[in-house]
Each structure stands twice: as C-alpha cells, then as structure tokens.
Amino acid sequence: MNDLEVYKKKIIYKASHRGSKEMDILLGNFINKYVELFNKNELQQFDLILDNDDDDIFQWILGKSDIPNKYQNRVFFLLLNNTQSKE
C-alpha cells in the first residue's frame, strides 16, 4: 500500500469518526463518494476542513455562518452541493 492509499484511509476514518453521528454520516458518505476522484491536493484540502469543529462545519453547510476564505475551494463546494442535493 503506497503513501497516498494510507492517507486516503486516514481521511476516511477521520471523516467517519467525528463525535456526532450526523457528521459521521454526512462527512463519511461524502469522502467515500469522492476519495478516489480527489488528487492529493484536494485530499489535503478536505483534511484541513476536518480539522474544524463539527458545529463550525455544520454551520457553514447550513449557511448560518460564513465559510472562511481558506476553505472556499472546490472540495468544500462539492461538500455543499452533495449535502444540499440530499435535502
């Protein structure tokens, strides 16, 4: 298993074991859908998003607080689109 495959597994775990079941499902389903499509840079962007508190991420997704500039990227907008298309 190469380094990229190990990194993907770590990100999947990190997204799926958040602390709240809702965010486990939301972020876990998202990364499982996109993990093989993302390049290393996109995986790193998602990893940085995961470093935030679940409530902050949830507020950004709901549009109740502004998404910080450093997270306004293709990965976060895919997450938004993926979340909104399930409502």
N, C-alpha and C positions, 0 to 999 in steps of 0.2 A: 504494500500500500504506500503510495507516494505522499509527500507532504500536503499536497492540495486535497487529496482524499481524506486525510486525517483532519485537516482544517474544516472541511465540509461537515464531517461527523461531529466535530466540536460545536460548530454553529447550529446544527440541527438540534443537538442536545440542549444548548444554551437557550434556543428559541422555544423549546418544548417543555422546559422545566423552569418556569418563571416564578411561581409562587401563587399565582391565581389561575384557576382552571380556564377561565375565559381567555386570558392572554396566552396560556399554553396552547390552546386550540387555535386561536387566531394567528399567532406568530409561527407556531409549528406547522400548521397547514400551508401557510404562505411559503415558508422556506422549503418545505417538501415539494411544493409545486415548482419552485424556481431554482433550487440548488444546482441542478445540472445545467441550467441555462446561464447562470451568472459566471462571469470571469472572476479572477482573483480580486480585482479592484472592487467589483460590486459586492463580493462576499465580505470584504473588509468594511465597506460602507454599511452593510447590514449589521455586521458585528458591532460597529460603533453605535448604531441605533439601539442595539440590545443592551448596551452599557447604561442606558437610561432606566429610570424607574418605570414600572408598568403603568402607573397612573399618568405620568407625563406622556408616554407613548399613546395611551388611550385618549387623552385629552386632545392631542394633535390629530389623531384619526377622526375623532368626532367633530373637529373644527372648533372646539371650545377654547383652545389656546393656539397661538401662532406656532408654526413649525420653525424652530431655529434655522437660520440660514445654512449652517453647516450640515443639516440633514435634508435640505431641499435638493434632492437629486433623483435620478431615475428610479433607484431602488425604493425610496420612500413613496414616490408617486405610484409605483406599481403596487405597493402595500395598500395605499389609499384606494386605488382602483379595485384591487382584489377584495378589499373589505366592503366597499360600497356596492359592488356587484352582487354580494350575497344578501343584501337587505331586501 
